[in-house]
Amino acid sequence: MSKVQPVEDKITEPQMVPARKEAIVNPFVPYSHETMLNDSVKLSQSHPDIITVDSIGRSVEGRDLLLIKLGKGNRKIFLNGSHHAREYISTSLLMKMIDEYSKAYSNNENFEGYDVINLLNEFTIYFVPMVNPDGVNLVLNGINSVKNPQKLRNIQMVNKNSRGWKSNINGVDLNRNYPAVWEKINNGFLRPSSERFKGYSRGSEPETQAIMNLCRNNDFELAMAYHAKGEVIYWADSGTCNIIPKASEIADRLSKITGYKKLPVSQNPSIYGGGFENWFRIEFKRPAFCIELSPYNGDLPHPDSQFDKLVWNKAKSTGLFFLHEAKTLK
Ligand SMILES: [Zn+2]
């Protein structure tokens, strides 16, 4: 992980803090990069024994790519959200998980039946809740809020409404940019676009590079990318499904606890190429999943006020679920 600039000095002296009852993260409002940074500081101050905050690099427009580590253990898993800008409800979910899991830990409580203290003493969860902060800013604040609106005018808008934007601010779809059978992607998007353009070269974007560096510098036992919409689980592709045997069982159990549908193995590299989870499987031969949270209802963000119904009620325990599964992998 090169050039890591801490967002906030790590608090190295564990402090006794009284058990906290009130929530820090409010997922019922548009969840911006600034809100996330502010909440991350409050969370780390409230739970200095188990939460640290870092940055793994910067976006095209210079925003910190926030890393939050939750737990005390040497074993690690990796969860990320908002590769796609309009799917920022995945960031709200991950931040709410950190809030609730840390509260359960401090209060010595189970969460949905999971033994939080044992799991977080054995593991640390690495969260990058917002892989694409420039895109999320565009979705939330509009075209005039970007640093170079002129450049944006040359990018092809698939959805005329900027709230339907998916790519980073260079017009590269970050989930098509990873070096995972990238050459085979053939989706007709040949220039910068609000979605689906794979970039002019593999791994070209700073956000993609930061995630790859993080994964290469940490021994993650499994990884998980949260997207929205569809209520489905991607768990395998034809290039790697035979070398990661336990992924299928894990996806079965994940489907059972969430109600999300386990999809067939992704067969076509020209469609699944360039994705984060596909890259992680090729690179590390370990399980990596993608959940599409929330019901499909078109290409604009869901109303934030419906966070519980659309996302939280089904997905709230998935972070702990993956820890529990990682325990069984070894
Ligand atoms: Zn997505």
Boltz pocket constraint, residues with backbone or C-beta under 6 A from the ligand:
constraints:
  - pocket:
      binder: B
      contacts: [[A, 83], [A, 84], [A, 87], [A, 175], [A, 227], [A, 228]]
      max_distance: 6.0
